[in-house]
Amino acid sequence: MNILIIGGGIGGLTLALKLHASGMECSIRICEAVAGAKPLGVGINMLPHAMRELCGLGLEPALRAVGVEAKEFAYFTHHGQFILSEPCGKSAGYDFPHFSIHRADLHKVLFDAAVERLGAGVISMGHRCKGFEQDANGVTAHFADASGKPLPSQKADIAIACDGLHSAVRKQLYPAEGAPVFHGINMWRGVTRAKPFLTGASITRIGGLFMTGKLLFYPVRNNIDADGNQLINWVVELYSDKYEPADWTRPGDINEVLSQFENWRFDWLDAPAILRNAEFTLKYPMVDRDPIAQWTFGRVTLLGDAAHPMYPRGGNGGAQSILDAEALTRHLLASADPLQALQAYAAERIPVTREIVLQNRTAPPDLIIDTVEKKSKGQRFEKLEDVISEDELHAISKNYQRVAGWDKETVSTKGRWPNQP
Ligand SMILES: Cc1cc2nc3c(=O)[nH]c(=O)nc-3n(C[C@H](O)[C@H](O)[C@H](O)COP(=O)(O)OP(=O)(O)OC[C@H]3O[C@@H](n4cnc5c(N)ncnc54)[C@H](O)[C@@H]3O)c2cc1C
């Protein structure tokens, strides 16, 4: 079977590695729009549900060498008052670690593994998909280079569109869909060299979005210089009506928002200093798309952000594309008819990811802080238990984990892993 993967991002590369590891008799080709592998993006979290799949591919040592093994989720009010610390990954008893990592490092680990295992010739860089057609004999996808010059078309038995938020394949399938949906939240993102704070491996959320705006900090690289600094990833989230088209590489200006956080200096973290000292700032609107009821159209299906773009919250943008890759490989292995496998894959993954898209809009992990800030009317509290019980806080967190599929019962070594492809 010839399998064409359109898009060599997190989902496309993981799919290629999964198919290869499965031992399935197939020939794989990845066509990626970007001409050269560039270090793009900032931080991303790989939680145990995604790590189960990456560990199954033998990538844990490579990820450990470049990322930071996260120890806890820590929540604070905008006054810097402690709300909750929950252990994560192996510290929480999972069978798999949780890595906070620079997206460029994650992408490089996947890219290098794909080149080493499948051969460099499998990946065609600088190939932007412009559309496809299919008939009873196969699917043919059309490509152009960065200047728009047509490149040879690719024929395959099936094509998997892993071409991200602005998927050209999805656009052809849903021509009336339009731009991603913006609900009035903007993000400023960046990385800063700084000394470790809290445990040195804490994913730290400060402030509720609805009242003050929200900050998120976590380290993505350890020991980056002789002074023991880390590379700290940070995100500012604020309500804002101004929509600028979603582009992960769009530069931003932290001075637009810095004054709102000038007083957020705590004895455990000087938040404005980290924002001010950033190596660069990117600006990205919080966008997603309404869930769709059909991903598979004959020989073509969607995967990752092309299928279910979601708010990049709770570590699920990347993780769900990895889980899609696992499910698709499993169904292709199980069925003699690849078209049926594509249908079965979509039937399994559409309801799961639909729930996460909707939950990420209304009840993300930082709902913990919003709830406390609402109950305390944004004021300092004497004792947290006068505002909310610890049980209530853990219940919010558990609910998110269950929907996102990384509760401990779901992510265990029992069942499929490690015998899966
Ligand atoms: C440049 C970039 C930077 C990002 N930075 C971050 C970040 O810092 N933090 C975070 O949480 N998430 C980031 N993301 C998003 C995150 O990678 C995805 O949400 C998630 O990994 C889902 O994976 P995916 O494979 O579906 O999409 P992506 O990882 O976005 O991969 C899609 C791939 O398809 C390629 N592509 C697009 N159009 C075409 C086409 N027409 N033909 C062929 N190839 C095409 C893209 O170049 C890209 O390599 C970034 C995405 C990109 C593209």
The ligand as an ORCA input file, in Angstrom:
! r2SCAN-3c Opt
* xyz 0 1
  C       5.543     26.691     12.934
  C       4.707     26.133     14.052
  C       5.007     26.487     15.352
  C       4.208     26.007     16.404
  N       4.527     26.350     17.671
  C       3.815     25.850     18.697
  C       4.157     26.136     20.031
  O       5.107     26.856     20.288
  N       3.419     25.593     21.031
  C       2.344     24.789     20.772
  O       1.684     24.332     21.712
  N       1.987     24.498     19.520
  C       2.696     24.996     18.481
  N       2.337     24.705     17.191
  C       1.138     23.887     16.956
  C       1.378     22.435     17.238
  O       2.546     21.974     16.621
  C       0.166     21.689     16.742
  O      -1.005     22.230     17.342
  C       0.162     20.258     17.137
  O       1.432     19.744     17.218
  C      -0.688     19.414     16.176
  O       0.169     18.811     15.229
  P      -0.139     18.772     13.678
  O       0.869     17.845     13.091
  O      -1.567     18.534     13.452
  O       0.142     20.239     13.180
  P       1.522     20.995     13.029
  O       2.511     20.517     14.022
  O       1.166     22.422     12.990
  O       2.071     20.511     11.599
  C       1.462     20.831     10.370
  C       2.527     20.716      9.307
  O       1.937     20.806      8.016
  C       2.699     21.669      7.204
  N       1.803     22.198      6.176
  C       0.887     23.196      6.305
  N       0.217     23.355      5.145
  C       0.700     22.429      4.289
  C       0.413     22.088      2.938
  N      -0.550     22.736      2.232
  N       1.117     21.091      2.331
  C       2.082     20.417      3.032
  N       2.407     20.717      4.317
  C       1.712     21.694      4.935
  C       3.238     22.688      8.170
  O       4.373     23.368      7.680
  C       3.546     21.832      9.396
  O       4.852     21.283      9.335
  C       3.092     25.165     16.121
  C       2.802     24.816     14.796
  C       3.608     25.271     13.760
  C       3.307     24.879     12.324
*
